[in-house]
Amino acid sequence: MTALVWILLPLFIAMGSALLSYYVMQARLEVAVAKERESLAEAQAIIRNQEKLMEEKVRAAEEIAARQAFDQLLADFRVEERHFMRENKSMFVNRKSLVMQERLFFRNIPLSNWVEHEMVVEEGSDMKSLTEQASIFNARALAASAAGSANGNGDIQNHGVRLLRSREARTA
């Protein structure tokens, strides 16, 4: 029996050593796999961030291109103005008025007919400010006409200047 123990003891120690080395190698393998998974997760996070950045850059470039195209389109619009003084003399009334005509152009193509504004002029009034207030194609005039109050016959009272309806508005 002692001979059997001496024969089985090295086998038992060899099996124990093999089992121990198996578990040590398995632990090393798990550590290596965990490190690989961690580096893979970092790489995927970097890729996701790069994709988000790329999408934002593309979106920003598209917005900039659209804004520049719109600005170029708006730069091609222009307004042609002309104004003159008209005197209406009747028996009892002598009325002086400033007539301003405007037309909107895209490059050299007219987009509208002449829009005529007739403003009654009082002595000592500034003609330039009258024409700026009456213009329908500039932003200040749009804001001022929105702030002005409209009365029943369609005339707009604005800063002491009476703007009469244009001929086209009267016929419409």
C-alpha positions in Angstrom: 0.0 0.0 0.0 2.9 2.3 0.7 4.0 1.5 -2.8 0.6 2.5 -4.1 0.8 5.8 -2.2 4.3 6.5 -3.6 2.9 5.8 -7.1 -0.3 7.8 -6.7 1.2 10.7 -4.7 3.2 12.1 -7.7 0.1 11.7 -9.9 -2.0 13.5 -7.3 0.6 16.3 -7.1 0.9 16.5 -10.9 -2.9 16.8 -11.1 -3.0 19.5 -8.4 -0.2 21.4 -10.1 -2.0 21.2 -13.5 -5.3 22.4 -11.9 -3.4 25.2 -10.1 -1.7 26.3 -13.4 -5.1 26.0 -15.2 -6.7 28.5 -12.7 -3.8 30.8 -12.8 -3.8 30.9 -16.6 -7.6 31.3 -16.6 -7.2 34.3 -14.3 -4.6 35.8 -16.6 -6.8 35.2 -19.6 -9.7 37.0 -17.8 -7.5 40.0 -17.0 -6.3 40.2 -20.6 -9.9 40.0 -21.9 -11.0 42.7 -19.4 -8.2 45.0 -20.6 -9.2 44.3 -24.2 -12.8 45.0 -23.5 -11.9 48.3 -21.7 -9.7 49.4 -24.6 -12.5 48.4 -27.0 -15.1 50.4 -25.0 -12.7 53.5 -25.0 -12.3 53.1 -28.8 -16.0 52.9 -29.3 -16.6 56.0 -27.1 -14.0 57.9 -29.1 -15.6 56.8 -32.4 -19.1 57.9 -31.1 -17.7 61.3 -30.1 -16.0 61.7 -33.5 -19.3 60.8 -35.2 -21.2 63.4 -33.2 -18.5 66.0 -33.8 -18.6 65.2 -37.5 -22.4 65.5 -37.7 -22.2 68.8 -35.8 -19.5 70.1 -38.2 -21.5 69.0 -41.2 -24.7 70.6 -39.9 -22.8 73.8 -39.1 -21.3 73.8 -42.5 -24.7 73.3 -44.1 -26.2 76.2 -42.0 -23.3 78.5 -42.9 -23.7 77.6 -46.6 -27.5 78.2 -46.5 -27.0 81.5 -44.6 -24.4 82.6 -47.2 -26.6 81.6 -50.1 -29.5 83.5 -48.5 -27.3 86.6 -47.9 -26.1 86.5 -51.5 -29.7 86.2 -52.7 -30.8 89.2 -50.5 -27.8 91.2 -51.8 -29.1 90.9 -55.3 -32.3 92.7 -54.4 -32.3 96.5 -54.7 -34.8 99.3 -54.6 -35.0 102.1 -57.2 -36.5 105.3 -55.9 -37.6 108.5 -57.5 -39.5 111.5 -56.0 -40.7 114.8 -57.1 -42.9 117.6 -55.8 -46.5 118.0 -57.0 -48.6 121.1 -56.6 -52.4 120.7 -56.7 -54.0 124.1 -57.2 -57.7 124.5 -56.9 -59.8 127.5 -56.2 -59.5 127.6 -52.5 -56.8 125.0 -51.7 -53.2 125.0 -52.7 -51.8 121.7 -51.7 -48.1 120.8 -52.0 -47.2 117.1 -51.9 -44.1 115.0 -52.3 -44.6 112.1 -54.6 -42.3 109.2 -54.1 -42.2 106.2 -56.4 -40.4 102.9 -55.6 -39.7 99.7 -57.5 -38.1 96.5 -56.4 -35.5 94.8 -58.5 -33.7 91.4 -58.5 -30.4 92.1 -60.2 -31.7 94.0 -63.2 -35.2 92.4 -63.4 -38.0 94.5 -62.0 -40.2 92.5 -59.5 -42.9 95.1 -59.0 -44.5 98.0 -60.7 -43.9 101.5 -59.5 -45.5 102.0 -56.1 -46.4 105.6 -55.6 -46.7 107.4 -52.3 -48.1 110.9 -52.1 -47.3 112.8 -48.9 -48.7 116.2 -48.0 -45.8 118.5 -47.3 -45.9 121.3 -44.7 -43.5 124.2 -44.7 -40.2 123.5 -43.1 -40.4 119.7 -43.1 -37.5 117.6 -44.0 -37.9 115.9 -47.4 -35.3 113.1 -46.8 -37.0 112.0 -43.6 -40.4 112.0 -45.4 -39.1 109.7 -48.1 -37.5 107.4 -45.6 -40.7 107.2 -43.6 -42.8 106.5 -46.6 -40.6 103.8 -48.2 -42.3 100.4 -48.2 -39.1 98.5 -49.2 -36.9 99.2 -46.2 -37.1 97.7 -42.7 -37.5 101.0 -40.8 -40.6 101.9 -42.8 -42.1 98.4 -42.2 -41.6 98.8 -38.4 -42.9 102.3 -38.4 -46.0 101.4 -40.4 -46.7 98.5 -38.0 -46.4 100.9 -35.1 -48.6 103.6 -36.7 -52.3 103.4 -36.4 -54.6 102.8 -39.4 -57.8 104.8 -39.6 -61.1 104.0 -41.4 -60.3 105.2 -44.9 -57.1 103.2 -45.3 -54.7 106.2 -44.7 -51.9 105.6 -42.2 -51.1 108.3 -39.7 -47.4 108.2 -38.8 -45.2 110.8 -37.1 -47.3 113.7 -38.3 -47.0 112.7 -42.0 -50.1 111.6 -43.8 -49.4 108.8 -46.2 -52.1 108.3 -48.8 -52.8 105.0 -50.5 -51.0 104.3 -53.7 -52.9 104.2 -57.0 -52.5 100.4 -57.2 -53.9 100.0 -53.7 -56.9 102.2 -54.5 -57.7 100.2 -57.6 -57.3 96.8 -55.9 
